[in-house]
Amino acid sequence: MTTKVAIHGAGGRMGHRLIALGTAADGIDVVAAIDSGKNPKCGQDAGTLAGVGDIGVPLSAEWPEAVDAVIDFSVPEATDALIAECVARGFPLVFATTGLSPQQEAAIAEASQTIPIVKAASMSTAVNLTMKLTEIAATALKDHPTGADVEILERHHRFKEDSPSGTALAFGKIVSQAMGQSNEQHGRSGRPGARPHDEIGYHAIRTGDNPGEHTIVFGLLGETIELRVAATNRDCYAQGAFQAAAWLKGKAAGLYNMQDVLGLNSIGA
């Protein structure tokens, strides 16, 4: 069955890639390409802007009458209006924007009482599988006799605006829920003293065009475990978003994640 999707944030780099891949994908029909009305390219064909030729769908601030799901890769500043439109129209939502305020997080949770939402820090299959592996490792090491120090390293392209990445923070949340760390340390300098065991360290690197790379380090005395996941391009995020959009069809209102979409929540339960 075909899944009709609207791309929100269609004028951005990720929006262009979603349009290009969605146009070529079996079972996906890109029926709307939504962006700010201030974008000077509004009115131009979204496929042409994405480099795949005319697809008959203009980049526009106008919303379609009906879709199976809205896929959002935009910016936090657009979130409030996006949520209001989806709730008013009853559109299911695949939400992948990071860097939200606590108020916006609360608004998404409230909206999920009306519409089904898949919200994830990363739409990547490999990232979400690594999150499951991180949960398993953190649970196993919680009471390790020597203690386990956890550091999270992330690399992204020079254009990324939020730091640490939403995915890195999601990894940290998984670890802290399993192991109980209560402090976050974002980088280190000077003489901070010995590392406390109730700390998770975050280190953000911004370089070139890196689409995303995360390493979770569990440091024991005498041995180390590292879980590393890296994207070579943005296609993995788009493919995961399309999978989530298809999965949402017929789902009841609620707040879901990619673990639900991929069936990972039952593993290790």
C-alpha positions as CSV (number, residue, x, y, z in Angstrom):
1,M,0.0,0.0,0.0
2,T,1.2,3.5,-0.8
3,T,1.9,5.9,2.1
4,K,1.2,9.5,1.2
5,V,3.6,11.8,3.0
6,A,4.1,15.6,3.4
7,I,7.7,16.7,4.0
8,H,7.9,19.5,6.6
9,G,11.1,21.5,6.3
10,A,11.3,20.5,2.6
11,G,13.5,23.5,1.7
12,G,16.4,22.3,3.9
13,R,19.2,19.8,3.1
14,M,17.5,16.9,4.8
15,G,14.2,18.0,3.2
16,H,15.7,17.8,-0.3
17,R,17.1,14.4,0.4
18,L,13.7,13.1,1.7
19,I,12.0,14.4,-1.5
20,A,14.7,12.8,-3.7
21,L,14.5,9.4,-2.0
22,G,10.7,9.5,-1.4
23,T,10.1,10.1,-5.1
24,A,12.1,7.0,-6.0
25,A,10.9,4.8,-3.2
26,D,8.3,2.0,-3.7
27,G,5.3,2.6,-1.5
28,I,6.0,6.2,-0.8
29,D,4.1,9.1,-2.5
30,V,5.4,12.6,-1.7
31,V,2.3,14.8,-2.0
32,A,3.4,18.0,-0.3
33,A,6.6,19.8,0.3
34,I,6.1,22.3,3.2
35,D,8.4,25.1,4.1
36,S,8.3,28.7,5.5
37,G,6.4,31.1,3.3
38,K,9.5,33.4,3.6
39,N,11.6,30.9,1.6
40,P,12.2,32.7,-1.7
41,K,12.1,29.4,-3.6
42,C,8.4,28.8,-2.7
43,G,6.4,28.0,-5.8
44,Q,9.3,26.2,-7.5
45,D,9.0,22.4,-8.0
46,A,10.3,20.5,-5.0
47,G,11.7,17.7,-7.1
48,T,13.7,20.2,-9.2
49,L,15.1,21.9,-6.1
50,A,16.0,18.4,-4.8
51,G,17.9,17.6,-8.0
52,V,15.5,14.8,-9.3
53,G,13.5,16.8,-11.8
54,D,9.9,18.0,-11.9
55,I,7.6,15.9,-9.7
56,G,4.6,18.2,-9.8
57,V,4.8,19.2,-6.2
58,P,5.7,22.8,-5.4
59,L,7.6,24.0,-2.4
60,S,4.9,25.8,-0.4
61,A,3.7,27.0,2.9
62,E,0.3,25.6,2.1
63,W,-0.9,22.4,3.8
64,P,-2.5,19.5,1.9
65,E,-6.0,18.3,2.5
66,A,-5.1,14.8,3.5
67,V,-1.9,12.7,4.0
68,D,-1.0,9.5,5.8
69,A,1.8,11.2,7.7
70,V,3.8,14.3,8.0
71,I,7.6,13.9,8.2
72,D,9.4,16.7,10.0
73,F,13.1,17.5,9.7
74,S,13.1,21.3,10.3
75,V,14.0,23.6,13.1
76,P,12.7,24.2,16.7
77,E,11.3,27.6,15.7
78,A,8.9,25.8,13.4
79,T,7.7,23.3,15.9
80,D,4.8,25.2,17.5
81,A,3.1,25.9,14.2
82,L,3.7,22.3,13.0
83,I,2.2,20.7,16.0
84,A,-0.9,23.0,15.8
85,E,-1.4,22.2,12.2
86,C,-1.1,18.4,12.6
87,V,-3.5,18.4,15.6
88,A,-6.0,20.5,13.8
89,R,-6.0,18.4,10.7
90,G,-5.6,15.0,12.5
91,F,-2.3,14.2,10.6
92,P,0.0,11.5,12.1
93,L,3.5,12.9,12.6
94,V,7.0,11.6,12.3
95,F,9.1,14.1,14.3
96,A,12.9,14.2,14.0
97,T,13.8,17.8,14.9
98,T,16.1,18.1,17.9
99,G,17.1,21.0,20.2
100,L,13.6,21.6,21.6
101,S,12.7,23.6,24.7
102,P,11.0,21.8,27.7
103,Q,7.8,23.6,26.7
104,Q,7.9,22.2,23.2
105,E,8.6,18.7,24.5
106,A,5.5,19.1,26.7
107,A,3.5,20.3,23.7
108,I,4.4,17.2,21.7
109,A,3.4,15.0,24.6
110,E,0.1,16.7,24.8
111,A,-0.5,16.5,21.0
112,S,0.2,12.8,21.2
113,Q,-3.1,12.4,23.1
114,T,-4.9,13.5,19.9
115,I,-2.7,12.1,17.1
116,P,-0.1,9.3,16.7
117,I,3.4,10.7,16.8
118,V,6.7,8.9,16.2
119,K,9.4,11.0,17.9
120,A,13.0,10.0,17.8
121,A,16.4,11.7,18.3
122,S,17.5,9.6,15.3
123,M,15.5,7.8,12.6
124,S,18.5,5.5,11.8
125,T,18.0,1.8,12.1
126,A,21.7,1.3,13.2
127,V,21.5,4.1,15.8
128,N,18.3,2.6,17.4
129,L,19.8,-0.8,17.4
130,T,22.9,0.7,19.1
131,M,20.6,2.3,21.7
132,K,19.2,-1.1,22.5
133,L,22.8,-2.5,22.9
134,T,23.6,0.5,25.1
135,E,20.6,-0.2,27.3
136,I,21.7,-3.9,27.6
137,A,25.3,-2.9,28.5
138,A,24.3,-0.2,31.0
139,T,22.0,-2.6,32.8
140,A,24.6,-5.3,33.0
141,L,27.3,-2.8,34.3
142,K,25.1,-0.9,36.8
143,D,26.6,-2.8,39.8
144,H,30.0,-3.7,38.4
145,P,32.4,-4.0,41.3
146,T,35.0,-1.6,39.8
147,G,32.4,0.9,38.6
148,A,31.8,1.9,35.0
149,D,32.6,5.4,33.7
150,V,30.5,6.4,30.7
151,E,31.6,9.0,28.1
152,I,29.6,9.9,25.0
153,L,31.4,11.3,22.0
154,E,29.6,12.7,18.9
155,R,30.7,14.1,15.6
156,H,28.5,16.1,13.2
157,H,28.9,18.5,10.3
158,R,30.0,22.1,10.8
159,F,26.4,23.4,10.2
160,K,24.7,21.6,13.1
161,E,23.4,24.2,15.5
162,D,22.6,22.2,18.7
163,S,25.2,20.6,20.9
164,P,25.4,17.9,22.1
165,S,23.3,16.3,19.5
166,G,19.8,15.1,20.4
167,T,21.0,11.6,19.7
168,A,23.9,11.9,22.1
169,L,21.5,13.1,24.8
170,A,19.2,10.2,24.1
171,F,22.1,7.8,24.6
172,G,22.8,9.5,27.9
173,K,19.3,9.3,29.0
174,I,19.3,5.5,28.3
175,V,22.5,5.1,30.4
176,S,21.3,7.3,33.3
177,Q,18.0,5.5,33.5
178,A,19.8,2.1,33.8
179,M,22.8,3.2,35.9
180,G,21.6,6.1,37.9
181,Q,24.1,8.9,37.0
182,S,22.8,12.3,38.1
183,N,25.4,14.7,36.6
184,E,26.3,15.7,33.1
185,Q,29.7,17.0,32.2
186,H,30.0,18.8,28.8
187,G,33.7,18.7,28.0
188,R,36.5,19.3,30.4
189,S,39.3,21.8,30.9
190,G,41.6,23.0,33.6
191,R,41.8,20.8,36.7
192,P,38.3,19.4,37.4
193,G,39.7,16.8,39.7
194,A,39.1,13.0,39.7
195,R,36.2,11.9,37.7
196,P,33.1,11.2,39.8
197,H,31.2,8.0,39.2
198,D,27.8,9.7,39.0
199,E,28.8,11.6,35.9
200,I,28.2,11.1,32.2
201,G,30.7,13.0,30.0
202,Y,29.6,14.5,26.6
203,H,32.0,15.6,23.9
204,A,30.8,17.3,20.8
205,I,32.9,17.6,17.6
206,R,31.9,19.7,14.7
207,T,33.8,19.0,11.5
208,G,33.3,19.1,7.7
209,D,30.3,17.4,6.4
210,N,30.1,14.5,8.9
211,P,26.4,13.3,8.8
212,G,26.5,11.8,12.3
213,E,28.8,9.5,14.5
214,H,28.4,8.5,18.1
215,T,30.6,6.5,20.4
216,I,29.5,5.3,23.9
217,V,32.4,4.3,26.1
218,F,32.0,2.2,29.2
219,G,35.3,2.4,31.0
220,L,36.0,-0.3,33.6
221,L,39.3,-0.9,35.5
222,G,41.3,-3.2,33.2
223,E,38.9,-3.2,30.2
224,T,36.8,-1.0,28.1
225,I,33.6,-1.4,26.0
226,E,32.9,0.9,23.1
227,L,29.7,1.0,21.0
228,R,30.2,3.1,17.9
229,V,27.7,3.9,15.2
230,A,28.3,6.1,12.2
231,A,26.4,7.3,9.1
232,T,28.1,7.8,5.8
233,N,25.3,9.9,4.4
234,R,21.8,11.2,5.4
235,D,19.9,8.5,3.5
236,C,19.6,6.3,6.6
237,Y,17.6,9.0,8.4
238,A,15.3,9.4,5.5
239,Q,14.7,5.6,5.1
240,G,13.9,5.3,8.7
241,A,11.5,8.2,8.5
242,F,9.6,6.6,5.6
243,Q,9.5,3.3,7.6
244,A,8.0,5.2,10.5
245,A,5.5,6.9,8.3
246,A,4.2,3.6,6.9
247,W,4.1,2.1,10.4
248,L,2.0,4.9,11.7
249,K,-0.9,4.2,9.4
250,G,-3.9,3.0,11.5
251,K,-2.1,3.6,14.8
252,A,-4.0,5.0,17.7
253,A,-3.1,8.4,19.2
254,G,0.1,8.1,21.3
255,L,3.8,8.9,21.6
256,Y,5.9,6.3,19.9
257,N,9.6,5.9,19.1
258,M,11.8,4.1,16.6
259,Q,12.2,1.3,19.0
260,D,8.5,0.7,18.5
261,V,8.7,0.9,14.8
262,L,11.6,-1.5,14.6
263,G,10.2,-4.0,17.2
264,L,13.2,-3.5,19.5
265,N,11.2,-2.9,22.7
266,S,10.5,-6.5,23.2
267,I,14.2,-7.5,23.0
268,G,15.7,-8.0,26.5
269,A,12.4,-7.2,28.1
